[in-house]
Amino acid sequence: MSDLPLVSIKIYVKDLSVEEIIGFNAYTEEEQRKIAEMLRNAQDESAFYRAIKYNKPFIFKLNGVKINLFEDQVRLRVPCGHFIILENVTDEILDILEMNREESIYVKAKAEKVITGKKKYLKATDVQFIIGSVDTDRAKELLNEYKPYELLAIGFGYMRKPKAYGLLIPRLLPIFRPQNTALHVISFTPPDTGKSTFANLLERVWSAYFYTETPSLAQLVGDARYNSYGVAYYYKTLIFDEFDKLGSLDRQKLEELWRVLQTGMEQGIWKRAVSSKGDIAYRNTVSILFFGNVTDEDLLNYTSQSLTTNHKDRLEYLIREKYKLDTKQFLDRIVYAEYLIQAPRTDEILNVQDAEVVYLDPKVTRGILKIIDEKCYNDFKRIETEKAGRKPRQINAFYTVLTHLGLELDRETIMNLHDGSMTFLDLFTSNKTVKSESKNTNESVKTDQPKDGKRNPTLEIKYEEWDLSGVVR
């Protein structure tokens, strides 16, 4: 068996997350301090002001792009709320902007104030676009020896153990769109089961966007007043956290969001009208992962009163009774639902070696995801062959993804998982055999990043891998 290319993490800067360290390969103290400063320069308004004043670089994820056709300019939104103007737009820049729907792209730049007559703006300078590289060759080699879901477990920092797979696989489903069929998942679990960590890591290796709460319509679909599209246009996968706090939204806004959301989930059409300002509409097949926490006593009361152990039924009852929303159509669009009152905690499933969590090299993880995604599109499986329509296609898409993840499940199990009578945690922790795990259970693997933070001299470094040798200067 081949050694797995792993990286281990030592955090030197408290403001930097594990996900950011992995995404930018920032393993030394110097690299972490520099990337933390550049991220802070983009996120904090006072730090951004200081960066402009002293010509310091900042770095941010490309999101919120507006092209001025008449002045040959691109306006990029910086997280702190300001915009920088990129002038003299080339075909290369346009190609990169188009790639933003398929890749996670970061921008490193400086900016200077420009005042010409009545016009005042921030001109972008020293612009670099940073795109995570994909190592499909190494991914193919490993897929000949390991099951895909085993490798992805390590990619997200999990052990190769049944209880880890039980939590991971539902989270992987919305990554893939077999023949443009969206797979929506709703997962309510206790806190500290790795939901936010998974979502943040996914943003670094896939075309995904993570909202820490339910987004507004302007954020999700777009704002017709400014003719700007929302995240449903730019990404393949969306993750909504704290879906259990739907009730905090204004009632009118909640009902409008609910209608728009269901149309987008079903048809891939994202549309909203804004009175006399016109409307905004586009088509994009987006899969959504809804995360919620099972902690609030009120939630437990509602689900315990539903008198059912079926996970879809319990969530339907919860949403209908607590939030007074029409749930049938929403749940019909959900390929898998789980409401886990008990689940493994993060510290029970993390892949720890020498007191440090280790992860599969991000470029290899990207390669695995890309390979599986292509297989799901090109090799669509059918387990429901006697009927046609939305539900059979959804079941077949569900079956397709599970098959290409390396699971060999019979029709009865597929249907039980789909209808809510069984969870993946049930499947992997029960006595029922899952004919899928590779023969290699040896957890002794080679780590490309030693504990002392020094790079392995044999590890190839490239700018496109989000390595800071090309970014931190």
N, C-alpha and C positions, 0 to 999 in steps of 0.2 A: 504494500500500500504506500502511496506517495505521502510525503509530509504535507500537512496543511499550512498554507502561508498565512500566519496569524500576526496580529499586532497586539501588544499589551499597552495599557494606558497608565501613565502616572500624571496626575494633575498638579501642576506647579502654580497655576493662576486660578484663584477661586471663582473669578467671573466667567471662566470658560467652561462650557459643558463638555461631557465626554463625546457627544455627537459632533460638536465643532472640532474637537481635537482629532477625531477620526476623519472627518470630512476634509480637513486641511492637512492631514499628516503632520500635525504640530506636536511632535513628541519631546522636543527639548524645551528647557525653560525659556530660552531666548525666543524661540519660535512662538511659544504660547503667549508670551507677554506682547509680542508684536501683533499677532493676530487678534488678541483680545483688545488691544488699543484701537486697531483699525475697525473692528466691529463696533466698539463703543463710540467711535467717531461718527459712525453712520446712524446709531440708534439714539444717542443722547443729543439734544439740541445744543446745549452749551458746549459739549465736546465737538460737535459738528462746526459750531462757530469758530472754535479755537483751531480746528483743522483748516478751515478756510483762511483764517487770519495768518497762520504760520505755514501754509502750503504743505499740510500733512495729508497723507493718504487715508482713505476710508474704504471699507469693503461691505457690500450688501448683496442680498439675493435679488436677482433681476425679477421684478414684478411691478406692473404698472407702467406701461410704455405708451407714449403718445407721439405720433409722427406728424410734424408740420410739413405738409406737402409743398407749400408755397415758399417757405424759407429754408427748406432742405435741412431740417433739424429733427432730432429725436429728444423727447423729454423723458427722463428717467426719474422715477420717484424713489427718494431715499427714505428709509424707515422712520427717521425723525420728523418727516412731514414735508421737507423741502424737496425741490426738484433741481436737477442739474440738466443742462442743455448740451447735447452732443451735436456738434456742427459738422458740415461736410459729410453727409451720410454716404457711405460706399456700399457696393453690392455685398462685400464681405460682412459689413455690419448688419445689413438686412438679412443675410443668411443666418447670422447668429440669432437675431431677434425671432426669426421663424423657427429656429431650433428650440426656442424656449418652451414650446408646447410638447417637446419630446425629452428634453434634458433639464436637469437642474443647473442653472447658470448663475455664477456670481460675478459681480462687477467690482474691480479695484480701480479707483480713480482719485484724482485731486480736482479741485475746482477753484476758479477765481471769479471775482465780481466783475461784471461788465455793465457799464452805464453809458448808454448812447441816447441822448435826447431824453425822451420820456420812458425809454425801455431800460429796465433793470433786470438782470438775470445772472445765474451762476453758470459759467461756461466750464464744461468738463474738460480736464486735461489729463494726460498720461493715463488714458483709459486702457484697461486690460480686461478681457472677458475670460473667466476661469470656468472650464468645463471638466467635470470629472471623467477620467478615462475609463475605458471598459476593456478588461482582459478576458476576451471570450476564449482564447486559446487555452489558457490555464483553467478556465471554468470547464471547458469540454473535457480536459484531462481528468479533472476531479469528478465530473459527472459519470465517468466510466467506472468509478470505484465507489462512489457514495450516492445515496439517494438525494434528490434535489432538496427535499425538506430538511434533511440532516445538515446539509451544507448551509442552508439559510438559517437554521437555528443558530449555528456558530456565527454566521454573519451578523446576527442581531444580538450576539453576546450570550446565548443560551447554551446550556448543556445539551448533549444528545441523550435526553431522557424522556420517557413517555409523558410525564406531567408538563414538561416544557413544550413538547409538540402539541399537547392538548390546548395550550394557550396560544401558541404561535400560529397554527394553521388557519384559524378563522381570520386572523389579522392579515394573512397573506392573500386571501381570496380576492379582495378588491383591487389588488395590484394588476390583475390580468383581465382582459376583455376578449374572450373567445369570439372571433368573428363579429366584433363590435357589440357584444352582449355585455351590458354592465352587470356586475355582481355586487350587490349592496348587502352589507352585514351590519347588524346591530349587536353590540356586545356590552352587557352590563356586568361588571365584576367588582369585587371589593377594591379599595384603594391599595396602592403598593403592589400592583400586579404587573407593572411595567408598561402601562398603556402609553403614557406620555413619552417615555424613553423610546419605545418602538416607533412612535409617530415621528419624533425628531430625527431618529436614525434613517427612517424611510425617506425623509426629505433630502437627505444627503446622497442617497443612492438611486433615487427614482424620481419620475415626474409626479411629485406629490406635494400637497399643501396642507399644513396642519393648523387648524383653528383651535385655540384653547377653549373656545365656547362657540355656541351656535352663531354663525355670521349674519350680518344684515343682508338685505336683498342687494344693496349697492355693492357690498363686498363679494357676494356670491355670483350675481348675474352681471352687474355693471350699473353705471350711472349715465342715463341718457342725457342729462344736462351737460355733461362733459364728453359725451360720445366715447366713454371708456368701458371696456369689458371687465368683468370680474374674474375670479379664479376658476370658475367653471369653464371658461374659454381656454385657459392656459395650461391646465393640468389634466393628467389621466386619472389621478386618484385624489380624493379629498378626505380628510379626517376631521370629524367634529368631536371635540371632547366636551365633557359635562353636558351631554344631551339630556341628562336628568334634570337640568335647570331650565327647561323650556318655559316653565311658568313665569320666569322673571321677565320675559319679553312682553311688550305692549300687546294687548289682545288683537287689535286690528293688524299690527305688523306680523304677529304670529300666524294669524289665519292666512294672510297674503303669502307669507313665506312657505307655509304648508302647501298651498295650492301650487306655487311655482316649483317647489321642491319635488312634488310628486310627478309633475309633467316632465321635469328634467330627468328624474330617475327612470321613468318609463320610456320616453321617446328620445331622450338626448336633446330636447329642444329647451333652451333656456331663454325665457322671454318675460319682460315686465314692462308695463306702461307707466309713464310718469306724467300724468295730466297733459297739459298743453305743451310740455317739453318734448313730446314724442315718445317713442318706445325704443327698446333695445332687444334684439333677438338674434340668436345664432344656434347652430347645432354642434354638439360635441358629446360623445359618449363618455361619461364620467362615472366611475364607480365610487361609492361613498362608504366609509367606515364610520359608524356612529358609536362612540364610546360613552358609557355612563357609569356612575359609581353606585354601588349597592351599599349605602351606609345610612342614609336618612331613615329615621323610624317611620316616617310617613310613607316612604316607598315600600318598606317592608309590610306595612299595614295594608296597602292597596294590593300588593301581589299575594299576600296571604289570604285575602278575601276572595281572590279569583277562583278558588276551589279547583285548581288544576296544576299539574306538574309540567304541562307542556310549555316550553319556553316562549314560543311565539304567542300562545294564548295569554300567558301572564303579562307579556309586554304590551299586547294589544289592550288588555284590561287596564293596565297602568296608564297608558297614554290616553285612552278614552275617558277613564273616570277622573284622573287627576288633572289632565290638561284640556278636557272637553273637546277633543279633536276627532275627526273621522279617521278611524284607524284601519279599516279593512283594505282600502286601496294601498295605503302605505305598507302594510305588512305583506300584501300580495307582491310587492316589488322587492321584498327582502328575501335573499336566497338562503340566508342562515341567520338564526337568532339564538342568543343565549342570555340567560339571567342566572348568574352564578353567585349564590350567597356565600359559598366557600370556594376558594381557588388558591393555588400555590402562590406564595409571596415571591417577590422578585429575588430576594436573597436565597430562596430555595432552588432557583433554576439558573442562576447566573453561572457562566463558564469561568470558574476561577482557577488560576494556576499561580502558585507562589504569591498568594494574597492579592493578585491582580486579575481583573476581568480581561479576558482575551477575546478578540474578534477576528473573523476572517478579513483578509485584506479587502478594503472597500471596492477596489477596481475588479476583483474577482467576484465579489457579491453582485456588482452591477452586471458582470458578464453572465452570471447564472440567471439573474432576473430577465435579462434580454433574451437568452436562449429559451427559457420557459415561455416567455411572452410570445415569441415567434412560433413555438410549437403549438401553443393554445390557439393561435390564429389559423395556422396552416393545417393542423391535424385535429379537427373538431370531432369529438367523440359523441356517440349517441347511445344512451341506455334506455331512453324513452322513445320508442320507434313507432308506436301504434297511433299516436296522437300528434296534432300540430297546434301551434298557438304559443302564447306567451309563456305559460307555465312549463310545457314540455321543453321549450327552447332554454328556459332558465335552468331547468334540471339538467339538461344535456351540457350546458355551459359549466355548471357546477361540477358535473362528472368529469368534464374535459380538464379543468384546472386540477382537480384532485389527482387524476391519472398522471398528468405531466409533472405534478409535484412528487410523484413516486408512490402514491397510495393505490393499493389494489383492493377495492371495496365492492361488495356485491350490491345488487339493486336494492335489496331490502334495507341495507345500511345507508345507502345514499338517500333513500326516501325518508328514513327516520331522521337523518341529520337535517334534511331540507324542511320537513314539516314541524320540527321543533320537539320531537319526542326523544331525541338523543343529542348530546353535545359531543364535541371532539374530545373534551376532557373525559367524558364517560367512555368513549371509544378506546382511548389510549391507556386508561387506568383500570379498565375492566379486564376480565379474563378472556375477552374476545380477541382473537389473534389478528393483528394487522400485518398482512403479508407484504412488508415493504422495507423493513430496515436492512441496511447493508450488513454484511457479515463482519465488517471491521468495527469493533467496539473499543478499540484501543484509543484512549484519550490522550496518549503521549504524542504530542505534535510539536513541530518546529515553529518557533516564534521568530518572525522577522525583526521584531523590535525588542531588544533586550531590556531588562529591568532598569538599567542605569540610564536609559533614555538615549544612548548612543546608537547611531544607525548601523545596521548590518552592512558591512562594506560590499556585500554582493547584491544588495537590494537596489534595483535600478530606479533612479529618480528622474521624473519628468515633470515639467511645468503643468501639463494637462492633468496630472494626478492630484491636483490641489496641494502639491508639495510646496512649502513656503520658500524653497530656494529660488523660485521664480516669482514669488508674490511678496515676500517680506524683504523690503529694501529700505 
